[in-house]
C-alpha cells in the first residue's frame, strides 16, 4: 500500500464503494499501518449498517454522505488535522516524560549514597525508596575533611524536570533543600 511507503498522513478520506475492496476494508488496513491518522469515510450508500461497521471496525473519525458540500468536507478535514496534531503532540509529550522518568531513575540509583556517614557518637542514616510517581528524588550527605566531624551537610534535590528547572539545558538539577548540622553544638548541649 502506498500509504505505508509515503505516510504517515494526518487525515485519510476514503469512499465506501471502491474497486477491489470497500472503504471499511481499506481503512482497516490503514488503521493497522498508521493508527494515529484520522480516518474519514464518504459514501453514496449511507445506510446505517455501513456507518456502524465503519465506526466499530475502523474507529472512523467522521462519516459523511455523498454528495458532501466542499465547505463541509474542508471543515471536516481541518478538524481531522487538528485532532491528529493533538493526538501526536500528547504522544510526543508522553514519550518525553517517560524518557525523563527513566533518566531521573538512573541518576537516582547511581547518585544515592552507598553508605551512611560516620560520626562518632551518632547513628546517621538516610534511605531513598524508588517510586515511579516521584522518580528523581535525590539526597546525599556532605562531610568535608576540614569539618573534622563537627558538621554534616544534607542535600535533598530533584533531578526530574517536573519539579526542577533544567539550568540552561545543561541537564543539571536544582537543589530543593540544603542544611548543615553542627554536631559539636549538639554534643555540647547533650553534655551540658
DRENLO-276301 format. One line per field, with one value per atom (N, C-alpha, C): residue number from 1; x negated, y negated, z negated. Coordinates in Angstrom, 2 decimals. Example, Ala and Ser with C-alpha at 12.3 -4.5 7.8 and 13.67 -1.06 7.14 Angstrom:
<nodes>
k 1 1 1 2 2 2
X -13.19 -12.30 -13.20 -12.85 -13.67 -12.90
Y 5.69 4.50 3.30 2.25 1.06 -0.03
Z -7.80 -7.80 -7.80 -7.08 -7.14 -7.87
</nodes>
This chain:
<nodes>
k 1 1 1 2 2 2 3 3 3 4 4 4 5 5 5 6 6 6 7 7 7 8 8 8 9 9 9 10 10 10 11 11 11 12 12 12 13 13 13 14 14 14 15 15 15 16 16 16 17 17 17 18 18 18 19 19 19 20 20 20 21 21 21 22 22 22 23 23 23 24 24 24 25 25 25 26 26 26 27 27 27 28 28 28 29 29 29 30 30 30 31 31 31 32 32 32 33 33 33 34 34 34 35 35 35 36 36 36 37 37 37 38 38 38 39 39 39 40 40 40 41 41 41 42 42 42 43 43 43 44 44 44 45 45 45 46 46 46 47 47 47 48 48 48 49 49 49 50 50 50 51 51 51 52 52 52 53 53 53 54 54 54 55 55 55 56 56 56 57 57 57 58 58 58 59 59 59 60 60 60 61 61 61 62 62 62 63 63 63 64 64 64 65 65 65 66 66 66 67 67 67 68 68 68 69 69 69 70 70 70 71 71 71 72 72 72 73 73 73 74 74 74 75 75 75 76 76 76 77 77 77 78 78 78 79 79 79 80 80 80 81 81 81 82 82 82 83 83 83 84 84 84 85 85 85 86 86 86 87 87 87 88 88 88 89 89 89 90 90 90 91 91 91 92 92 92 93 93 93 94 94 94 95 95 95 96 96 96 97 97 97 98 98 98 99 99 99 100 100 100 101 101 101 102 102 102 103 103 103 104 104 104 105 105 105 106 106 106 107 107 107 108 108 108 109 109 109 110 110 110 111 111 111 112 112 112 113 113 113 114 114 114 115 115 115 116 116 116 117 117 117 118 118 118 119 119 119 120 120 120 121 121 121 122 122 122 123 123 123 124 124 124 125 125 125 126 126 126 127 127 127 128 128 128 129 129 129 130 130 130 131 131 131 132 132 132 133 133 133 134 134 134 135 135 135 136 136 136 137 137 137 138 138 138 139 139 139 140 140 140 141 141 141 142 142 142 143 143 143 144 144 144 145 145 145 146 146 146 147 147 147 148 148 148 149 149 149 150 150 150 151 151 151 152 152 152 153 153 153 154 154 154 155 155 155 156 156 156 157 157 157 158 158 158 159 159 159 160 160 160 161 161 161 162 162 162 163 163 163 164 164 164 165 165 165 166 166 166 167 167 167 168 168 168 169 169 169 170 170 170 171 171 171 172 172 172 173 173 173 174 174 174 175 175 175 176 176 176 177 177 177 178 178 178 179 179 179 180 180 180 181 181 181 182 182 182 183 183 183 184 184 184 185 185 185 186 186 186 187 187 187 188 188 188 189 189 189 190 190 190 191 191 191 192 192 192
X -0.84 0.00 -0.89 -0.56 -1.35 -1.34 -0.28 -0.17 -1.30 -1.63 -2.73 -4.04 -4.25 -5.51 -5.62 -4.54 -4.58 -4.08 -3.45 -2.84 -3.86 -3.45 -2.07 -1.31 -0.01 0.87 1.76 2.05 2.91 4.34 4.84 6.23 6.24 7.03 7.23 8.72 9.15 10.56 10.74 11.72 11.99 13.46 13.74 15.11 15.43 16.70 17.05 16.93 17.52 17.53 16.32 15.36 14.16 13.91 13.21 12.91 11.86 12.08 11.11 11.36 11.75 12.08 12.96 13.75 14.59 13.82 14.40 13.74 13.45 14.32 14.09 12.85 12.73 11.54 10.27 10.35 9.20 8.77 9.76 9.42 8.97 9.42 8.89 7.40 6.99 5.57 4.79 5.40 4.75 4.56 5.58 5.51 4.37 4.14 3.05 1.68 1.52 0.21 0.00 1.07 0.96 2.13 2.07 3.20 3.53 2.60 2.84 3.57 3.60 4.26 5.76 6.34 7.78 8.44 9.29 9.91 11.33 11.62 12.95 13.49 14.81 15.43 16.54 16.56 17.66 18.39 19.69 20.43 21.73 22.07 23.35 24.43 24.02 24.99 24.97 25.45 25.36 26.43 26.25 27.17 26.56 27.39 26.97 25.93 26.07 25.13 23.72 23.61 22.30 21.65 22.44 21.92 21.48 22.28 21.94 20.68 20.58 19.39 18.14 18.26 17.12 16.71 17.67 17.36 16.74 17.32 16.87 15.56 15.37 14.20 13.01 13.26 12.20 11.94 12.76 12.67 12.65 13.63 13.72 13.84 13.17 13.22 14.53 14.84 16.11 16.63 17.92 18.62 19.52 19.38 20.17 20.85 22.13 22.82 22.43 22.50 22.27 23.63 23.71 22.67 22.43 21.18 20.78 20.31 20.93 20.51 19.02 18.35 16.91 16.55 17.35 17.02 17.17 18.14 18.32 17.14 16.74 15.60 14.31 14.14 12.96 12.86 13.99 14.02 13.75 14.28 14.07 12.59 11.97 10.55 9.71 10.01 9.28 9.46 10.66 10.93 10.10 9.98 9.16 7.69 7.22 5.81 5.54 6.46 6.31 6.29 7.19 7.25 5.98 5.46 4.22 3.05 2.94 1.84 1.97 3.18 3.39 2.97 3.38 3.03 1.52 0.90 -0.54 -1.35 -0.88 -1.56 -1.51 -0.34 -0.22 -1.14 -1.24 -2.12 -3.58 -3.95 -5.32 -5.64 -4.71 -4.91 -5.02 -4.19 -4.23 -5.59 -6.10 -7.41 -8.50 -8.43 -9.42 -9.37 -8.17 -8.02 -8.58 -8.30 -8.82 -10.35 -10.95 -12.41 -12.97 -12.28 -12.72 -12.66 -11.60 -11.48 -12.56 -12.83 -13.88 -15.24 -15.53 -16.80 -16.90 -15.83 -15.84 -16.04 -15.40 -15.58 -17.01 -17.63 -19.02 -19.93 -19.71 -20.52 -20.33 -19.10 -18.83 -19.54 -19.42 -20.04 -21.56 -22.15 -23.60 -24.15 -23.32 -23.83 -23.51 -22.51 -22.17 -23.37 -23.76 -24.94 -24.86 -25.98 -26.03 -26.23 -26.72 -26.91 -26.59 -26.30 -25.96 -27.24 -27.22 -28.42 -28.72 -29.98 -30.43 -30.74 -30.03 -30.25 -30.26 -31.35 -31.47 -30.29 -29.66 -28.57 -27.21 -27.13 -25.85 -25.62 -24.37 -23.98 -23.16 -23.80 -23.15 -22.84 -21.61 -21.21 -20.24 -20.19 -19.26 -18.79 -17.58 -17.05 -16.22 -16.41 -15.61 -14.89 -13.59 -12.80 -12.32 -12.69 -12.32 -10.82 -10.27 -8.84 -8.63 -7.84 -7.58 -6.93 -6.18 -5.47 -6.41 -7.39 -8.26 -9.56 -9.96 -11.12 -12.42 -12.87 -14.25 -14.60 -13.95 -14.36 -15.76 -16.56 -17.97 -18.38 -19.22 -19.78 -21.25 -21.99 -23.38 -23.82 -24.85 -25.46 -26.78 -27.08 -28.33 -29.11 -30.35 -31.17 -32.64 -32.98 -34.38 -35.33 -36.55 -37.56 -37.81 -37.77 -38.05 -36.99 -35.85 -34.84 -35.16 -36.08 -36.57 -35.45 -34.46 -33.31 -32.56 -32.70 -31.98 -30.67 -30.58 -29.37 -29.08 -27.82 -27.43 -26.41 -26.55 -25.61 -24.67 -23.43 -22.44 -21.85 -21.86 -21.31 -20.15 -19.01 -17.88 -17.54 -17.45 -17.22 -16.29 -15.93 -15.08 -15.73 -15.88 -16.51 -15.49 -14.22 -13.17 -12.67 -12.53 -12.17 -10.73 -9.94 -8.58 -8.62 -9.60 -9.73 -10.92 -12.03 -13.27 -13.35 -13.82 -14.05 -15.45 -15.56 -16.87 -17.59 -18.76 -19.51 -20.22 -19.74 -20.32 -20.55 -19.61 -19.68 -20.99 -21.54 -22.80 -22.58 -21.31 -20.96 -21.42 -21.39 -21.69 -20.37 -20.37 -19.15 -19.25 -18.11 -18.07 -17.98 -18.72 -18.66 -17.40 -16.63 -15.41 -15.62 -16.63 -16.85 -18.32 -18.91 -20.28 -20.34 -20.95 -21.07 -22.40 -22.99 -24.19 -23.81 -24.25 -24.01 -25.34 -25.34 -26.56 -26.57 -27.29 -27.32 -27.98 -29.04 -29.74 -28.80 -27.91 -26.94 -25.96 -25.55 -24.62 -25.30 -26.57 -27.33 -27.45 -27.77 -27.88 -26.55 -25.42 -24.11 -23.81 -24.22 -23.98 -24.83 -26.08 -26.97 -26.51 -25.97 -25.59 -24.34
Y 1.18 0.00 -1.24 -2.21 -3.45 -4.24 -4.12 -4.87 -4.47 -3.17 -2.71 -3.35 -3.42 -3.92 -5.44 -6.15 -7.62 -8.31 -7.58 -8.17 -8.54 -8.95 -8.98 -10.22 -10.08 -11.17 -11.55 -12.84 -13.31 -12.83 -12.93 -12.56 -11.71 -10.65 -9.82 -9.73 -10.16 -10.15 -9.06 -8.19 -7.09 -7.05 -6.62 -6.32 -4.92 -4.62 -3.26 -2.31 -2.66 -1.78 -2.06 -1.09 -1.23 0.12 0.11 1.39 2.17 3.46 4.31 4.48 3.44 3.53 2.34 2.52 1.39 0.48 -0.65 -1.65 -1.16 -0.32 0.21 1.09 1.97 2.83 2.00 0.98 0.11 -0.61 -1.19 -1.95 -1.03 0.21 1.19 1.41 1.53 1.69 0.43 -0.73 -2.00 -2.06 -1.66 -1.69 -0.81 0.32 1.21 0.57 -0.12 -0.69 -2.07 -2.84 -4.20 -4.48 -3.93 -4.03 -5.46 -6.39 -7.76 -8.62 -8.19 -9.00 -9.07 -10.19 -10.38 -9.83 -8.84 -8.16 -8.67 -9.07 -9.59 -8.79 -8.67 -7.93 -8.74 -8.69 -9.26 -8.10 -8.21 -7.15 -7.69 -7.16 -7.49 -6.53 -5.42 -4.43 -4.48 -5.59 -5.85 -5.08 -3.77 -3.02 -2.88 -2.60 -2.55 -1.45 -0.31 0.79 0.43 -0.33 -0.78 -1.72 -2.64 -3.60 -2.89 -1.95 -1.22 -0.40 0.26 1.06 0.17 -0.99 -1.91 -2.39 -2.70 -3.16 -2.06 -0.88 0.21 0.83 1.03 1.75 0.83 -0.41 -1.29 -2.46 -2.61 -3.78 -5.04 -5.14 -6.25 -7.57 -8.60 -9.92 -10.61 -10.61 -11.20 -10.42 -10.42 -9.72 -10.74 -10.89 -11.89 -11.25 -11.56 -11.06 -11.88 -11.24 -11.95 -12.33 -13.43 -14.43 -15.23 -15.52 -16.28 -17.65 -18.72 -20.06 -20.29 -21.00 -21.24 -21.91 -22.88 -23.56 -22.61 -21.73 -20.74 -19.78 -19.30 -18.39 -19.10 -20.35 -21.12 -21.29 -21.63 -21.78 -20.45 -19.37 -18.04 -17.66 -17.92 -17.61 -18.45 -19.74 -20.60 -20.11 -19.69 -19.15 -17.88 -17.05 -15.84 -16.16 -17.17 -17.59 -18.08 -18.88 -19.38 -18.23 -17.27 -16.12 -15.28 -15.11 -14.36 -15.03 -16.35 -17.07 -17.00 -17.08 -16.98 -15.60 -14.57 -13.20 -12.98 -13.37 -13.12 -14.01 -15.22 -16.07 -15.44 -14.89 -14.23 -13.02 -12.27 -11.11 -11.53 -12.61 -13.12 -13.56 -14.26 -14.70 -13.49 -12.49 -11.29 -10.59 -10.49 -9.87 -10.67 -11.99 -12.83 -12.62 -12.54 -12.31 -10.94 -9.91 -8.57 -8.58 -9.26 -9.35 -10.10 -11.18 -11.96 -11.12 -10.35 -9.49 -8.42 -7.84 -6.81 -7.41 -8.59 -9.25 -9.63 -10.15 -10.53 -9.30 -8.20 -6.97 -6.48 -6.53 -6.10 -6.99 -8.29 -9.22 -8.95 -8.75 -8.49 -7.23 -6.15 -4.89 -5.01 -5.83 -5.96 -7.00 -7.94 -9.03 -8.88 -8.10 -7.95 -7.33 -7.86 -7.36 -5.85 -5.19 -3.74 -3.42 -4.39 -4.17 -5.46 -5.32 -6.46 -7.06 -8.36 -9.00 -8.47 -8.47 -8.02 -9.25 -9.39 -10.48 -9.85 -10.06 -9.49 -9.89 -8.88 -9.13 -9.30 -9.22 -9.40 -8.27 -7.92 -6.94 -7.70 -8.07 -8.87 -7.96 -8.02 -7.16 -7.90 -7.48 -8.04 -6.91 -7.03 -5.99 -6.64 -6.19 -6.67 -5.48 -5.56 -4.46 -4.89 -4.11 -4.42 -4.32 -5.29 -5.30 -5.92 -5.27 -5.80 -7.19 -7.46 -8.73 -9.89 -9.67 -10.78 -10.77 -9.64 -9.40 -9.95 -11.12 -11.53 -12.20 -11.88 -12.47 -11.97 -12.84 -12.56 -13.15 -12.44 -13.01 -12.61 -13.34 -12.99 -13.67 -13.11 -13.70 -14.34 -15.50 -16.19 -16.32 -15.87 -15.96 -16.15 -17.38 -17.63 -17.36 -16.95 -16.63 -17.80 -19.04 -20.21 -20.43 -19.80 -19.93 -19.04 -18.10 -17.25 -16.65 -16.14 -15.51 -16.45 -17.77 -18.74 -19.16 -18.95 -19.32 -18.22 -18.18 -17.32 -18.09 -18.02 -18.67 -17.65 -18.03 -17.16 -17.91 -17.27 -17.84 -16.96 -17.58 -16.89 -17.64 -16.92 -17.57 -16.74 -17.27 -16.58 -16.67 -15.53 -15.51 -15.36 -15.45 -15.33 -16.72 -17.00 -18.35 -18.72 -17.79 -18.17 -19.17 -19.02 -19.94 -20.84 -20.25 -21.02 -21.64 -22.84 -23.51 -23.17 -22.77 -22.49 -23.82 -23.94 -25.20 -25.30 -26.18 -26.45 -25.19 -24.23 -22.98 -22.24 -22.29 -21.61 -20.27 -19.86 -18.62 -18.66 -19.82 -19.96 -20.02 -19.63 -19.71 -20.81 -21.23 -22.31 -21.70 -22.25 -21.78 -22.34 -21.47 -21.91 -22.17 -21.49 -21.64 -21.39 -22.24 -22.02 -22.47 -21.67 -22.03 -21.52 -22.30 -21.87 -21.67 -20.57 -20.29 -20.41 -21.26 -21.47 -20.42 -19.35 -18.22 -18.61 -19.42 -19.82 -20.59 -21.40 -22.14 -21.17 -20.16 -19.17 -18.41 -18.03 -17.32 -18.19 -19.49 -20.41 -20.49 -20.50 -20.57 -19.29 -18.16 -16.88 -16.79 -17.24 -17.19 -18.15 -19.31 -20.36 -20.03
Z 0.00 0.00 0.00 0.82 0.91 -0.39 -1.14 -2.40 -3.34 -3.41 -4.24 -3.82 -2.51 -1.98 -2.11 -1.89 -1.83 -3.10 -4.00 -5.19 -6.25 -7.40 -7.86 -7.35 -7.36 -6.95 -8.12 -8.23 -9.30 -9.09 -7.87 -7.56 -6.29 -6.34 -5.14 -4.91 -3.72 -3.34 -2.30 -2.53 -1.61 -1.25 -0.04 0.36 -0.13 -0.30 -0.70 0.48 1.61 2.78 3.65 3.66 4.47 5.15 6.28 6.93 6.13 5.97 5.30 3.81 3.11 1.68 1.32 0.28 -0.13 -1.10 -1.40 -2.24 -3.65 -4.21 -5.55 -5.55 -4.54 -4.44 -4.27 -3.40 -3.15 -4.43 -5.12 -6.34 -7.48 -7.48 -8.45 -8.23 -6.98 -6.66 -7.03 -6.77 -7.14 -8.65 -9.40 -10.87 -11.38 -10.74 -11.14 -10.91 -9.79 -9.45 -10.03 -10.21 -10.73 -11.68 -12.90 -13.82 -14.27 -14.13 -14.58 -13.55 -12.31 -11.29 -11.57 -11.22 -11.36 -10.08 -10.24 -9.10 -8.91 -7.67 -7.33 -6.16 -6.12 -5.02 -4.39 -3.06 -2.26 -1.61 -1.53 -0.84 -0.27 0.89 1.51 1.05 0.46 -0.05 -1.57 -2.09 -3.53 -4.30 -4.37 -5.22 -6.62 -7.56 -8.96 -9.20 -8.54 -8.78 -8.30 -7.20 -6.71 -7.72 -8.23 -9.21 -10.49 -10.97 -12.21 -12.00 -10.84 -10.54 -10.50 -9.88 -9.79 -11.18 -12.02 -13.37 -14.23 -14.18 -15.05 -14.60 -13.32 -12.83 -12.55 -12.23 -11.76 -12.71 -13.73 -14.62 -13.76 -12.92 -11.97 -12.73 -12.23 -12.85 -12.48 -11.18 -10.72 -9.53 -9.38 -8.31 -7.61 -6.28 -5.55 -4.35 -4.15 -2.97 -1.74 -0.56 0.70 1.28 1.93 2.13 0.85 0.60 -0.59 -0.12 -0.61 -0.18 -0.49 0.41 0.28 -1.04 -1.49 -2.75 -3.94 -3.90 -4.97 -5.00 -3.83 -3.74 -4.17 -3.75 -4.14 -5.65 -6.28 -7.74 -8.44 -7.88 -8.46 -8.38 -7.24 -7.08 -8.03 -8.16 -9.10 -10.53 -10.88 -12.21 -12.43 -11.40 -11.48 -11.66 -10.93 -11.06 -12.48 -13.03 -14.39 -15.40 -15.23 -16.14 -16.03 -14.83 -14.60 -15.33 -15.17 -15.83 -17.35 -17.85 -19.30 -19.79 -19.09 -19.46 -19.42 -18.34 -18.21 -19.17 -19.47 -20.45 -21.84 -22.21 -23.51 -23.58 -22.48 -22.46 -22.58 -21.90 -21.99 -23.41 -24.04 -25.41 -26.35 -26.12 -26.95 -26.82 -25.61 -25.38 -26.10 -26.04 -26.72 -28.23 -28.79 -30.23 -30.59 -29.77 -30.03 -30.03 -29.05 -28.99 -30.20 -30.58 -31.73 -33.00 -33.17 -34.35 -34.36 -33.20 -33.12 -33.46 -32.92 -33.20 -34.68 -35.25 -36.66 -37.54 -37.18 -37.95 -37.91 -36.73 -36.59 -37.44 -37.37 -38.16 -39.64 -40.04 -41.45 -41.92 -41.17 -41.58 -41.62 -40.76 -40.72 -41.69 -42.13 -42.96 -44.44 -44.79 -46.19 -46.90 -48.05 -48.75 -49.00 -48.84 -49.06 -50.54 -51.30 -52.73 -53.48 -54.75 -55.59 -56.17 -56.49 -57.05 -58.45 -58.79 -60.12 -60.97 -62.06 -63.00 -64.39 -65.11 -66.45 -67.32 -67.93 -68.86 -68.21 -66.87 -66.18 -65.19 -65.03 -64.02 -62.98 -61.90 -60.86 -59.68 -59.24 -58.13 -57.22 -56.00 -55.03 -54.14 -53.62 -52.75 -51.67 -50.45 -49.34 -48.74 -48.67 -48.11 -46.73 -45.72 -44.33 -44.16 -43.47 -43.18 -41.82 -40.97 -39.63 -39.68 -40.74 -40.82 -41.13 -42.01 -42.39 -41.62 -41.13 -40.26 -40.80 -40.38 -40.57 -41.86 -42.97 -44.24 -44.59 -45.16 -45.40 -46.74 -47.46 -48.68 -48.79 -49.60 -49.86 -51.14 -51.75 -52.91 -52.47 -53.03 -52.72 -54.02 -54.00 -55.20 -54.81 -54.40 -54.02 -55.19 -54.85 -55.87 -56.81 -56.28 -57.12 -58.21 -58.12 -59.16 -60.36 -60.19 -61.27 -62.11 -61.50 -62.16 -63.10 -62.87 -63.70 -63.05 -61.74 -60.99 -59.98 -59.57 -58.45 -57.62 -56.32 -55.42 -54.80 -54.62 -53.98 -52.80 -51.64 -50.42 -49.96 -49.68 -49.09 -47.81 -46.70 -45.41 -44.56 -43.43 -42.49 -41.12 -40.45 -39.13 -38.03 -38.36 -37.36 -37.00 -35.73 -35.28 -35.59 -36.11 -36.51 -37.65 -38.53 -39.66 -39.46 -39.10 -38.96 -37.57 -37.50 -36.22 -35.73 -34.49 -33.92 -33.73 -34.31 -34.28 -32.94 -32.08 -30.77 -29.94 -30.02 -29.26 -29.47 -30.67 -30.96 -31.66 -31.79 -32.50 -33.95 -34.56 -35.97 -36.72 -37.97 -38.74 -39.77 -40.24 -41.22 -42.62 -43.56 -44.93 -45.58 -46.18 -46.84 -48.32 -48.94 -50.36 -50.67 -51.48 -51.97 -53.42 -54.24 -55.64 -56.17 -57.09 -57.80 -59.26 -59.81 -61.22 -61.95 -62.95 -63.75 -64.86 -64.61 -65.54 -66.86 -66.79 -68.04 -68.96 -68.42 -69.22 -69.88 -69.16 -69.72 -70.85 -70.65 -71.68 -72.93 -72.76 -73.90 -74.66 -73.92 -74.57 -75.34 -74.79 -75.46 -76.73 -76.66 -77.84 -78.92 -78.51 -79.46 -80.13
</nodes>
